[in-house]
């Protein structure tokens, strides 16, 4: 037996999996609700804590972009 984690995009697809479970083809182990705020299997539980961690890591990194100009044509020039 193999265990596979999948992300279901809509309820009809989940209904298909439930039907397969009823036929004893698969076994649904756990249903994790999807959060529109960026939740998921590996998402940190608290956005504020994650942002605080990022800020603590990058607090001493300073980049001066005063005279920086983005040249889109140069960025899209893949031939050189």
N, C-alpha and C positions, 0 to 999 in steps of 0.2 A: 504494500500500500504506500502511496506517496501523498504528501501534504503539499498543497499549492495555495498560495495567497493570491486572490484576484480582486480587482476593483470593479464594481458593477456600476455602470453609468446610468441605469434607469431601473424602475421597478419592474418592468416587463422582463428584463433580463434576469432579475432576481427571481421572478416567478418561474422562469425556465429552470433555474437551479433548484428551486423548491420541488418542481415536478420531477426532476432527475433524482432528488432525494427520496421522493415518494416511490419511485421505481427501484430503489435500492442500488442506484448506479453510483451516487456520491453521498457523502455525509457532510452536512453543513455544521462546522464546529462552533463558529462564533460569528455574529453579525455586529459590526461596528458602524454606528451611524456616521455619516459624512458631515463634516462641519464646513460651511461656506467660508469661514474665517481662517482657512488654511490648515484645518485639522487633517488628520490622516494617521496612518499607522506609525510613522516615525516622527510626527510633528511634536515639538515640545508642548507641554500642557499649558504654559503660560507665556503669552507673547511679550509681556513686560519684562519677565525674567530673561527671555532670550535677547531682547534689545539691550538690556542692562549688561549682559555678558559681552555682547558685541562692542558696546561702548567702552567697557573696561579694557578690552583687548586693543582697541584702536585709538585710545585717548592720547597716546604719545606720537601718533602718526600724523604728520602735517604735510600737505601737498599744496604748493603754491601754483595755482592755475591762472595767475593774473594776466599774462600775455598769451595764454593758450588759445588757439583758434582751430576748431575742428574743420578739416577739409574733407567733405564727403566724397568728392571725386577721387582724391588720393586714397581714401580708405577703401573705395570700391575698385581700385586698380589692382587686380589680382595677377596681372601679367608680369609685373616686375618683381 
